[in-house]
Amino acid sequence: MKFITTLLFFSFFATSFAQGVIEETGTWCDGNLEITVPEIDESTVLGWYKDGELLIGETANNLNCMTYGNGFYTVKMNVSGSEITLLHDLLAIEGPSADFNAKNMLAAAVTYFEGASISGETITAWHWDFGNGETSTLQNPKVMFAEQKIYSITLKVTTASGCTHTITKEHEWAYK
């Protein structure tokens, strides 16, 4: 009998912990980042904590992290009369910051653009608008300008999770 009770005890906790994973949905960029614990039979959320502080009134299976920001989250649950604790370290991933440098190469009559964007995650797409009707999706494009004037150059970068940032700078093309 002791063996069966012990086996049931370990089976219960193995099932609870296997199902008890905090999952992230949404992203910081779309303003809809949540963490969720799966519904386990006969379970209730007793409370959510962030960095050790109780989040008053938060007893649902999901928590909107946009309200509380990044940090170390803990959820205490009652599962079939036993209290379990699940942990999740939520790191803020900074959105991208688009930037670039431009260098006129007079001998070649082109301008080389070098992306100087930064991001906490991988930038996967670049969209350039050179203000002269030309566009590019290269990270470091080059473009030929037909006339000497100031152009508005726009760069939009996109990360793997879909976060975007756009910058527009003035660039002068002139034979100087």
C-alpha positions as CSV (number, residue, x, y, z in Angstrom):
1,M,0.0,0.0,0.0
2,K,2.9,2.4,0.8
3,F,4.3,1.7,-2.6
4,I,1.0,2.6,-4.4
5,T,0.6,5.8,-2.3
6,T,4.2,6.8,-3.1
7,L,3.7,6.0,-6.8
8,L,0.5,8.0,-6.9
9,F,2.2,11.0,-5.1
10,F,5.1,11.0,-7.6
11,S,2.8,10.5,-10.6
12,F,0.6,13.4,-9.5
13,F,3.5,15.8,-9.1
14,A,5.2,14.7,-12.3
15,T,2.0,15.3,-14.2
16,S,1.5,18.7,-12.5
17,F,5.0,19.9,-13.2
18,A,5.0,18.5,-16.8
19,Q,1.8,20.5,-17.4
20,G,2.8,23.4,-15.2
21,V,4.9,25.4,-17.6
22,I,4.4,29.2,-17.8
23,E,4.1,30.1,-21.5
24,E,4.5,33.5,-23.2
25,T,2.1,34.8,-25.9
26,G,2.2,38.0,-27.8
27,T,5.1,40.4,-27.8
28,W,6.3,43.6,-26.2
29,C,6.1,45.3,-29.6
30,D,2.4,44.5,-30.2
31,G,1.6,45.5,-26.7
32,N,0.0,42.2,-25.9
33,L,2.6,40.2,-24.0
34,E,1.0,37.7,-21.6
35,I,2.2,34.8,-19.5
36,T,-0.1,31.9,-18.9
37,V,-0.3,28.7,-16.9
38,P,-2.2,25.9,-18.5
39,E,-5.5,24.8,-16.9
40,I,-4.8,21.8,-14.8
41,D,-7.8,19.7,-13.5
42,E,-8.9,20.8,-10.0
43,S,-6.5,23.8,-10.0
44,T,-6.8,27.4,-9.0
45,V,-4.3,30.3,-9.2
46,L,-3.7,31.6,-5.6
47,G,-1.6,34.5,-6.8
48,W,0.9,36.0,-9.1
49,Y,4.2,37.6,-7.8
50,K,6.7,39.8,-9.6
51,D,10.2,40.1,-8.1
52,G,8.7,38.7,-4.9
53,E,5.9,41.2,-4.6
54,L,2.3,40.0,-4.7
55,L,0.3,41.4,-7.6
56,I,-3.0,42.3,-5.8
57,G,-6.1,40.9,-7.5
58,E,-4.2,38.8,-10.1
59,T,-5.7,35.2,-9.8
60,A,-6.4,34.3,-13.4
61,N,-4.5,31.7,-15.4
62,N,-3.0,34.5,-17.5
63,L,-1.3,37.7,-16.6
64,N,-0.8,40.8,-18.8
65,C,2.9,41.6,-18.6
66,M,2.5,45.0,-20.3
67,T,1.1,46.2,-17.0
68,Y,4.0,45.0,-14.9
69,G,7.0,44.9,-17.2
70,N,9.9,42.5,-17.3
71,G,11.1,40.7,-14.2
72,F,11.0,37.4,-12.3
73,Y,7.4,36.0,-12.1
74,T,6.1,33.4,-9.7
75,V,2.6,31.9,-9.7
76,K,1.3,29.9,-6.7
77,M,-1.4,27.4,-7.5
78,N,-3.6,25.0,-5.6
79,V,-3.7,21.7,-7.5
80,S,-6.0,19.0,-6.0
81,G,-5.3,20.4,-2.5
82,S,-1.5,20.8,-2.9
83,E,0.2,24.1,-3.4
84,I,2.7,24.3,-6.3
85,T,4.9,27.2,-7.4
86,L,5.9,27.9,-11.0
87,L,8.7,30.4,-11.9
88,H,9.3,32.4,-15.1
89,D,12.0,34.9,-15.8
90,L,10.6,37.4,-18.3
91,L,13.3,39.5,-20.0
92,A,12.3,42.6,-21.8
93,I,13.6,42.5,-25.4
94,E,14.3,46.0,-26.5
95,G,12.6,46.9,-29.8
96,P,14.8,47.8,-32.7
97,S,16.3,51.3,-33.2
98,A,16.8,52.0,-36.9
99,D,19.8,54.1,-37.9
100,F,22.2,54.4,-40.8
101,N,25.2,56.2,-42.1
102,A,25.7,57.4,-45.7
103,K,28.9,58.0,-47.6
104,N,29.0,59.7,-51.0
105,M,31.5,58.1,-53.4
106,L,32.0,60.8,-55.9
107,A,34.2,58.8,-58.3
108,A,31.6,56.1,-58.6
109,A,28.7,58.6,-58.5
110,V,26.9,56.5,-55.8
111,T,26.1,56.7,-52.2
112,Y,26.8,53.8,-49.9
113,F,24.4,53.3,-47.1
114,E,25.4,51.3,-44.0
115,G,22.8,50.1,-41.6
116,A,23.7,51.0,-38.0
117,S,20.5,49.7,-36.5
118,I,20.6,48.0,-33.1
119,S,18.2,45.6,-31.4
120,G,17.9,43.1,-28.6
121,E,17.0,40.5,-31.1
122,T,17.9,39.7,-34.7
123,I,16.9,42.2,-37.4
124,T,15.5,40.2,-40.3
125,A,14.3,42.8,-42.7
126,W,15.4,46.3,-44.0
127,H,13.3,48.5,-46.2
128,W,14.9,51.6,-47.6
129,D,13.2,54.5,-49.4
130,F,15.8,56.9,-50.9
131,G,13.4,59.7,-51.7
132,N,14.1,59.5,-55.5
133,G,11.7,56.7,-56.4
134,E,14.1,53.9,-55.6
135,T,13.8,51.4,-52.7
136,S,15.9,48.5,-51.5
137,T,15.6,45.6,-49.0
138,L,19.4,45.1,-48.7
139,Q,21.0,45.7,-45.3
140,N,23.7,47.9,-46.8
141,P,22.6,49.2,-50.2
142,K,24.1,51.6,-52.6
143,V,22.1,54.1,-54.8
144,M,22.8,56.5,-57.6
145,F,21.2,59.9,-57.3
146,A,20.5,61.8,-60.5
147,E,20.6,65.3,-59.3
148,Q,22.4,67.3,-56.7
149,K,20.0,68.0,-53.8
150,I,18.9,67.0,-50.4
151,Y,17.0,63.7,-50.2
152,S,14.9,62.3,-47.4
153,I,16.1,58.8,-46.8
154,T,13.8,56.4,-44.8
155,L,14.9,53.1,-43.3
156,K,12.4,50.7,-41.6
157,V,13.8,47.7,-39.8
158,T,11.9,44.6,-38.7
159,T,12.9,42.0,-36.1
160,A,12.2,38.2,-36.0
161,S,9.2,38.8,-33.7
162,G,7.8,41.5,-36.0
163,C,8.8,44.6,-34.1
164,T,9.6,47.6,-36.3
165,H,11.2,51.0,-36.2
166,T,11.5,53.7,-38.8
167,I,13.9,56.6,-39.1
168,T,14.1,59.3,-41.8
169,K,17.2,61.4,-42.3
170,E,18.2,64.1,-44.7
171,H,21.1,63.3,-47.0
172,E,22.8,65.7,-49.4
173,W,24.1,64.4,-52.7
174,A,26.5,66.9,-54.2
175,Y,29.7,66.8,-56.1
176,K,31.9,68.5,-53.4
